[in-house]
């Protein structure tokens, strides 16, 4: 991941063709467009990428296509989180072989887990690879929390950072406190995963944002970042308000449907055919 500067990372969508398979042509074209619009990184196979609905071979294929499309211009943070530690490690190794710059794994889901089990899960993943590992906490989807104490233990064990989709700014500040506490000995980055809090996170010291809206408005996210860095507070606030409005516009209806349709329309205007299909049961 980019270090020492604010980064906009796209939580990448996954396009599916008429047969329901991954459309690798559209995927690669989208990646190229995003990079040309100024994003700083790509995260495939996460929540927005319908990652839990992809089988192992499909996930590896998506990651490989994104790596090829990025061509070293921006880092690729491959999401490889699975419910089982063994499967997460296995997919992590394949993602690394495919060229991923870093690995991202959501907190294990379905079963209620104790903090010790979650910490052991990430430590096992980190021990299996030399590739940087990021945690991804989204308790509304996983059913399990990642406490600041657990993050502190993992940060001192080599965890590279965290994507925070708790939608709690209080929790975000607690994660940032961990980052500040380990700054002298360990590099640890905290990324905001909630679009309505991007500017607040930048002001509090976050390393950047991992955002699904960058699929649709990479220009808006890049402009917000530039305005903040330049100290243009009024402009940054206006851009954050626009970002929040865009989020509301695409959030209605079934999950991801509004966002995919809007992305397809944006890319159509650029001559890119991008399918709007969602994988069942979403579609």
HELIX and SHEET records of a PDB file:
HELIX    1   1 UNK A   24  UNK A   36  1                                  13    
HELIX    2   2 UNK A   51  UNK A   53  5                                   3    
HELIX    3   3 UNK A   56  UNK A   70  1                                  15    
HELIX    4   4 UNK A   85  UNK A   97  1                                  13    
HELIX    5   5 UNK A  115  UNK A  127  1                                  13    
HELIX    6   6 UNK A  139  UNK A  142  1                                   4    
HELIX    7   7 UNK A  148  UNK A  155  1                                   8    
HELIX    8   8 UNK A  169  UNK A  181  1                                  13    
HELIX    9   9 UNK A  195  UNK A  197  5                                   3    
HELIX   10  10 UNK A  198  UNK A  204  1                                   7    
HELIX   11  11 UNK A  212  UNK A  215  5                                   4    
HELIX   12  12 UNK A  218  UNK A  229  1                                  12    
HELIX   13  13 UNK A  233  UNK A  250  1                                  18    
HELIX   14  14 UNK A  257  UNK A  268  1                                  12    
SHEET    1   A 9 UNK A   7  UNK A  11  0                                        
SHEET    2   A 9 UNK A  41  UNK A  43  1                                        
SHEET    3   A 9 UNK A  75  UNK A  79  1                                        
SHEET    4   A 9 UNK A 102  UNK A 106  1                                        
SHEET    5   A 9 UNK A 132  UNK A 137  1                                        
SHEET    6   A 9 UNK A 161  UNK A 164  1                                        
SHEET    7   A 9 UNK A 189  UNK A 192  1                                        
SHEET    8   A 9 UNK A 208  UNK A 211  1                                        
SHEET    9   A 9 UNK A   7  UNK A  11  1                                        
END                                                                             
